[in-house]
Every structure is written in structure tokens, then in C-alpha cells.
Amino acid sequence: MASSRSTIVEMTVLNQISHVIVHQKNESSLLREVLDILNSEMGLQRGTLTLRRGDALEIKASHGMTKEEAERGKYELGEGITGSVAQTGEPMVIESIADDNRFLHRTKSRGNMENVAFICVPIIHGAEIIGTMSIDRKVEDKTDLDRDLSLLETVANILADAVSVIRDEHEEREKLLEENRRLKSELDRKFRPSNIVGNCSGMKSVYAMISQVAESSATVLVRGESGTGKELVARALHQASPRKNKAFIAVNCAALPDNLIESELFGHEKGSFTGAISQRKGRCELADGGTLFLDEIGDISLATQVKLLRFLQEKTFDRVGGHEPISTDVRVIAATSRNLEEGMEQDSFREDLYYRLNVFPIHMPALRERRSDIMLLADSFLGRYNDMYGKKVRRISTPAINMMMGYHWPGNVRELQNCIERAVLTSSDEVIHAFNLPPSLQTAQETGTSFVPEEGASLIVLVASYEREIIIDALKTTRGNVAAAARNLQSTPRVLHYKIEQLKIDSTKYK
């Protein structure tokens, strides 16, 4: 009868463990659940599952001991009962823990050890011992330690395969993740042109599109507000293309009068008009084999649009006053800040030219849509103008940063570039202060001086901004200690507290 009950227990244990192995794919959770099953069906006093790392064994799951006790359970191969089993691969049954001096008691988790047996079996996968499983078992009349040993060996064999599979899957996932990280790093480098600064998601999309179309000869239409850096995209496309060793010719269509743009693009023959004293090659001809960048394409006249459409379709053109078609191999990149769709509705821009240009559109986000890039761009311009003007400006002050981050930048990156150039030129020390920024940024709202009346505010705002700058720098130096800052400024804490409250400075930010 006792044998029948033991068989039922064994079958129940193996059935439950098999079920857990099928559904549990986390190593630590699997080991804990196995010990829970052994406890519920066999009534353990405590149990441990160790796994090998090099020549050391660490408890990865336990029952009947605290987290701190389990963390103390670390063994070298051959050390104690657990280390000996892991070294030899032979199971051990100790009928009485109290009578065996080989126990290290490293976990300090045992109290009364009378009539307590210890069973430890190796976990072996293939020819490798990967860990051990051990239990403390209360010895009673019906206890059959040999049967318990046999059951634990069976469980250990099942666990060995399960742990190995989980580890293999984990290693495979780690390899895939590492491969993905490596590929992402390579893609980031590939998609990041050296002449463009920006890490925001909008710019990463631009980099990806540049990479996709750069090696082709497809016409690209770069769209975006004025000052966003559309020409930089065109140059990046040229540098990443097979044409990079050929000419890059840029034409600002908005800067040329209507009566000259055709001649500039296609050239003219001698005597074709008054002042044409010799033959002249146009930009399309000069760009042969390279890239032609047509900036502000939305500003050209309808008459020129017709001739440009023919050039895009057939790659041929006639010089002004000429009759022989000229063929060129030119990659065209156009850019515009205008709404071409509205232009088509108003009949100021040809629909057929629009579709011929809009083969691969790239949108450049406005600076207000990529605020995380403002300081990256500012630092880049700071380094450039330090070198250009022989200055040594080292940093941008916190109030100046706050003003730049709060400004709406209607002129986009070009406005920021001009702003930093002016600030570098006007800086009298190694810092760009708020008062070095242009008047367009010097507002009561941005400087936190909204208490100042509007009438005649410009001088008062600048003075308040200067005071705020000095106080913040003093608070930074003293780590928010107002009394120490007051001493450094040769003032009193009462006066400084008044100024801090008046200028809306949060001194706790600098502690």
C-alpha cells in the first residue's frame, strides 16, 4: 500500500513538472516552480537548485530559506557536499545532517537538524555537469530515501534538458539582439550624413530616405520651410551617390530674374540677345555627370517651367538662341518652401512639372518640431564660430539655453546659426549669456521677467535678464545656498531672496 502511494506521488510530481517545463520558458521561474512541486507533493523542509558558472555554483532557486540566506549559498567545485556532487557527478544521500561534519552550513538556514536527511543529485546535460539539486527531508518511519533519490535523479535528468533548451534559446535571442544592435548601429552610421546635425526621429527618417535614394538617379524634391537645411540634404544626396566626384551645381531660382533664369540654366549662344558677346554654358551643361540643385523651384515662371519639364523628361535642352539639342547626364534635386499644390490650384505651377519633380519627396522638419536637436546644433555652430573668429567660448549659460529652447524659431536652423554667430562675437568672456542673444529672444516671457511693464520694457528686460544671469551663476557656484551666493555677490540674503522671488528663480534646482 505504501509502495502504491509512493508511486502515485512520483507520477504526480513528474506529471506536474512536465507540464511546467512545457509552458515555462524562464529559467529562474522554472526552477522555483519545480521546488514548489516537490514541496507540495513530498513535504520538503528546504530545497535548493544550483547552476554552475565556471568553477563556481550559485543557488538559482530555493525553498525554505530567505533571499539573503540563498545569496550566501555559493560553492566552489569540490567544496562541501554540494561542491563534491558537482565535481564527481555522483549523487549523495546523508541520512543525518547532524552527524555529518562535511556540511558547511554556509546559508545558515538550518535550525534543528535532528532526524533530517540530505539528498543531493547532479544535473547533467550530455557529459557536462551544469548544476545540482538538493533537498532536506524529515526522516520518519515511512520515509524511503532510496526512492526519493531515484525520483530526484529522474527530475534532475528532465531539468537538465529543459535548462539547456532555455539557455540555448536565451543565447540565440541574445545573439539576435546583438546582431540587431550591430545592424542598427551600422544603419545609423550609414544614414547619418556628416554635413547634417540632428538625432530626433524626424531627422532619422530623413537620413533613411537619403540612404534609400542616394545611389539612384531619381529626381528628388526636398520640401520644408526656409532655413531648414534643404541644400544640406541635396549635398548629402550628392556625396552618397556615384556622382560624388563630379560637379554639384546649385541654382537659387528665386534670386534670378525671369529674363535671366533660362540663360543661367541652359546657357546662350553669341548674339542671342543684347549683351551676349560670347557663347556661354548654362548650369545644366556644367553639371554634366553630376548633380543640379534647383532651390526654390516654386518661384520660376510658367515659360521656364515648360523648358525645364522637357529637360527633365528628355535630358536635352537648347541654349538660348541655339538650334542644336544638347544632351547631358544630370541628376536633378529640387527644393521649395512653397506650397506647390496651392500653386497648381492657382495655375502658377504646372501640374505635369509637379509630378515630374515629386518622384521622391523628402520633408525637412522645422526646428520647432525638433527641439531636442537645438542644443546639438547650437554646440556645432559654437565650435565653428570659435574657430572662425579665434574665440574660446566654452559653454552656453542655463538662462540662454532656456531662452533658445522656449523660442519658436521662425527662421529655423539658419536663424539659430546667425543667433550663435552673433552671440560668439558679442561674448566678452567664455560664456554665452542670455544678454548675448538677439533682441528677438529677449522677451519678458522667455527671460522670466513678466513682472516688467510693457511700455519701454526693452532696457528693463535686458537689465533684469543680466541680473537673473548673475544670480543663477552664483547659485550654481554655491549649489543653491542663497546666503553663500549673497556673500559672493556682496549683497545680503534678504535682498537676494527678494530678487530670486521677483525674477522667478527656483534656487532648489541648483542644489
C-alpha angles and dihedrals in degrees: 000000000000089000090053092052091049090051091051090050092050093049091047092050094048093045094051093044091049089052092051093048091054094051105030116078099169114093099214094044091049093053093047093050092050091055090047090054092049090049095048094047102034104026102236123195090209139338139191138195116200128189127202124245108181106306094340133086123212129188106247097174133014143176125206098020136085125251090254092051092049091050089058090057100097121136138180120224109281093016115128124328094308093049092047093053091048091050100044100030089225120126120236132209117196109190093198124024091192092061098047119084095193092084113105095196087210095156091052087213100126124092118168107019098179114129091002119135126200125213122186125179131180123245105223128185113186105319094331126097103218099174149318139260121209138174138191108224127192107232113228135158093272095044113119106190093182091056091046089051091052092050093048091050090052091049090047091053091051091046093050092062093042094050091046092052092048091049092048090050090047092050090048091051090048090050090050092047091048090048090050091049091049093048091046090051091050091046091049090053092046094047095046112086113208093231096057126073121205142100103188121118092253092057092045087057089052091051091050092051091048089054093048096053105025098092094048128077093233119138112253127204113203112200131188145104121301112280098024094115104260093154089054088058090050092051091047090053090050094048092050093048132085086252094066093112092053130075125298107203119188123197123187101209093190092058095057124079117238093250092056106037094080091052091047092051102039104018128228142252124242111278095011089128140354109298095021094123095159142014114279130194117227128226092261090058095043090053093057109145091010140064131296115204115199108193121197091012090171091072099064121107124255091249092056090044090062093054092043090053090055090049092051093048101042103019088229133109143168124236115239105275092011130114103193116091113235120208124209137176101227132155109217123212116180130190136191141173091196128096100251092186090061089046090057091050090051092045092240094114126044116244094214091053090049092056091044091054097039095068094120114009121198119191119209110208119231117251092248087061093054104044092151087068096053096091093041089055092043092053090048092052090044091058092045095052093041087060094041097051100029093244129146103211104160106183149005115241122241095249090050090050091049091051093050093047092049097046119099096221102214088181092052121203093345090058091048090050092052090045093055092044090054091046093051091049094049097042111112096188135026094285135078104225128195090255090058090065121094120272090252088071095041098092130141091240095052096044094046092242099118089138089078114100115247098234111091090352101146098084093039091049092051092048091047090048090052091049091049091050093052094047094048092050089050091050090049091052092050094038094243097315102144095191092052091045090052090053091050090051092046090241136110129263090241093056093043093049089052092051092046091053093043094049092042095238118165103216092186090071090071099050 
